[in-house]
């Protein structure tokens, strides 16, 4: 399955809405999107996983790598839309303790973040 990434600028945070599967075949695309945003100066990132059906260990590595890269530039990387099997995977691997999970609330003024 292909990976689709759309970018939404919410002011302080840049939201990458990911849809599809994050695996060894699609990870380079996601990594490129994350690195590209940071290189453009968008160092406050939220990766929205609400439409992600599957993520493997390679995908988890991309999220951690993105977190390290964002923090090295004075930013941060958070995730939203963690659900079902992905939520269970975060619990089993301890990623829920490493990555801040937020809720992206849509409203007329644009997306807003709240920590879960």
Sine and cosine of phi, psi and omega as CSV:
sin_phi,cos_phi,sin_psi,cos_psi,sin_omega,cos_omega
0.00,0.00,0.54,-0.84,0.03,-1.00
-0.98,0.20,0.32,-0.95,0.06,-1.00
-0.92,-0.38,0.78,-0.62,0.07,-1.00
-0.92,-0.40,0.71,-0.70,0.03,-1.00
-0.77,-0.64,0.83,-0.56,0.11,-0.99
-0.89,-0.45,0.51,-0.86,-0.09,-1.00
-0.92,-0.40,0.75,-0.66,0.04,-1.00
-0.82,-0.57,0.82,-0.57,0.05,-1.00
-1.00,-0.06,0.86,-0.50,-0.01,-1.00
-0.94,-0.34,0.41,0.91,-0.04,-1.00
0.99,-0.15,-0.98,-0.18,0.00,-1.00
-0.94,0.33,-0.61,0.79,-0.09,-1.00
-0.95,-0.30,0.61,-0.79,0.13,-0.99
-0.96,-0.27,0.83,-0.56,-0.06,-1.00
-0.97,-0.24,0.82,-0.57,0.10,-0.99
-0.98,-0.21,0.95,-0.33,0.00,-1.00
-1.00,0.00,0.91,-0.41,-0.11,-0.99
-0.97,-0.26,0.69,-0.72,0.04,-1.00
-0.72,-0.69,0.67,-0.74,0.02,-1.00
0.90,-0.44,-0.58,-0.82,-0.01,-1.00
-0.90,-0.44,0.70,-0.72,0.07,-1.00
-0.96,-0.27,0.97,-0.24,-0.02,-1.00
-0.62,-0.79,-0.15,-0.99,-0.07,-1.00
-0.84,0.55,-0.56,0.83,-0.03,-1.00
-0.97,0.25,-0.54,0.84,-0.09,-1.00
-0.97,-0.23,-0.19,0.98,-0.04,-1.00
-0.84,0.54,-0.63,0.77,0.02,-1.00
-0.85,0.53,-0.57,0.82,0.02,-1.00
-0.91,0.42,-0.72,0.69,0.00,-1.00
-0.91,0.41,-0.69,0.73,0.02,-1.00
-0.85,0.52,-0.69,0.72,0.00,-1.00
-0.89,0.46,-0.64,0.77,0.03,-1.00
-0.89,0.45,-0.71,0.70,-0.01,-1.00
-0.90,0.44,-0.77,0.64,-0.01,-1.00
-0.87,0.49,-0.67,0.74,0.01,-1.00
-0.87,0.49,-0.68,0.74,0.03,-1.00
-0.89,0.45,-0.69,0.73,-0.01,-1.00
-0.91,0.41,-0.65,0.76,0.03,-1.00
-0.90,0.44,-0.48,0.88,0.05,-1.00
-0.99,0.17,-0.03,1.00,0.01,-1.00
1.00,-0.09,0.03,1.00,0.04,-1.00
-1.00,0.02,1.00,0.07,-0.11,-0.99
-0.99,-0.14,-0.08,1.00,0.07,-1.00
-0.97,-0.22,0.99,-0.14,-0.14,-0.99
-0.90,-0.43,0.59,-0.81,0.18,-0.98
-0.84,-0.54,0.81,-0.58,0.08,-1.00
-0.99,-0.16,0.93,-0.37,-0.03,-1.00
-1.00,0.01,0.91,-0.41,-0.07,-1.00
-0.98,-0.18,0.21,0.98,-0.09,-1.00
-0.85,0.53,-0.54,0.84,-0.03,-1.00
-0.97,-0.25,0.28,0.96,0.05,-1.00
-1.00,0.02,0.79,-0.61,-0.04,-1.00
-1.00,-0.03,-0.42,0.91,-0.09,-1.00
-0.40,-0.92,0.59,-0.80,0.13,-0.99
-0.60,-0.80,0.73,-0.68,0.02,-1.00
-0.96,-0.28,-0.10,-1.00,-0.07,-1.00
-0.89,0.45,-0.52,0.85,0.05,-1.00
-0.90,0.44,-0.66,0.75,0.04,-1.00
-0.90,0.44,-0.65,0.76,0.05,-1.00
-0.88,0.47,-0.62,0.78,0.04,-1.00
-0.89,0.46,-0.61,0.79,0.04,-1.00
-0.90,0.43,-0.65,0.76,0.03,-1.00
-0.89,0.45,-0.70,0.71,0.02,-1.00
-0.91,0.42,-0.68,0.73,0.05,-1.00
-0.87,0.49,-0.65,0.76,0.04,-1.00
-0.90,0.43,-0.64,0.77,0.05,-1.00
-0.87,0.49,-0.73,0.68,-0.01,-1.00
-0.89,0.45,-0.68,0.73,-0.02,-1.00
-0.91,0.42,-0.70,0.72,0.01,-1.00
-0.89,0.47,-0.70,0.71,-0.01,-1.00
-0.92,0.40,-0.55,0.84,0.02,-1.00
-0.92,0.39,-0.32,0.95,0.03,-1.00
-0.97,-0.24,0.24,0.97,0.04,-1.00
0.99,0.10,0.23,0.97,-0.03,-1.00
-0.94,-0.35,-0.42,-0.91,0.00,-1.00
-0.40,-0.92,0.34,-0.94,0.09,-1.00
-0.75,-0.66,0.79,-0.61,0.02,-1.00
-0.81,-0.58,0.24,-0.97,0.02,-1.00
-0.83,-0.56,0.45,-0.89,0.09,-1.00
-0.66,-0.75,0.17,-0.99,0.04,-1.00
0.94,0.35,0.41,0.91,0.01,-1.00
-0.96,0.27,0.84,-0.55,-0.14,-0.99
-0.53,-0.85,0.36,-0.93,0.16,-0.99
0.74,0.67,-0.82,-0.58,-0.04,-1.00
-0.89,0.45,-0.54,0.84,0.01,-1.00
-0.93,0.37,-0.64,0.77,0.06,-1.00
-0.89,0.46,-0.68,0.74,0.03,-1.00
-0.89,0.45,-0.66,0.75,0.03,-1.00
-0.89,0.46,-0.65,0.76,0.05,-1.00
-0.88,0.47,-0.64,0.77,0.02,-1.00
-0.91,0.41,-0.73,0.68,-0.05,-1.00
-0.90,0.43,-0.61,0.80,-0.05,-1.00
-1.00,0.01,-0.19,0.98,-0.05,-1.00
0.99,0.15,0.13,0.99,0.00,-1.00
-0.91,0.42,-0.42,0.91,0.06,-1.00
-0.89,0.46,-0.36,0.93,0.04,-1.00
-1.00,0.02,-0.30,0.95,-0.05,-1.00
-0.99,-0.14,-0.72,0.69,-0.01,-1.00
-0.99,-0.12,0.75,-0.67,0.06,-1.00
-0.97,0.25,0.80,-0.60,0.02,-1.00
-0.99,-0.15,0.80,-0.59,-0.04,-1.00
-0.83,-0.55,0.27,-0.96,0.11,-0.99
-0.95,-0.30,0.74,-0.67,0.03,-1.00
-0.99,-0.17,0.94,-0.33,0.00,-1.00
-1.00,-0.06,0.82,-0.57,0.04,-1.00
-1.00,0.01,0.74,-0.67,0.10,-0.99
-0.51,-0.86,-0.01,-1.00,-0.08,-1.00
-0.89,0.46,-0.49,0.87,-0.02,-1.00
-1.00,0.08,0.06,1.00,-0.03,-1.00
0.96,-0.29,0.10,-1.00,-0.03,-1.00
-0.91,0.42,0.61,-0.80,0.10,-1.00
-0.80,-0.60,0.53,-0.85,-0.02,-1.00
-0.97,-0.26,0.61,-0.80,0.17,-0.99
-0.65,-0.76,0.69,-0.72,-0.02,-1.00
-0.96,0.26,0.70,-0.71,0.02,-1.00
-1.00,0.10,0.00,0.00,0.00,0.00
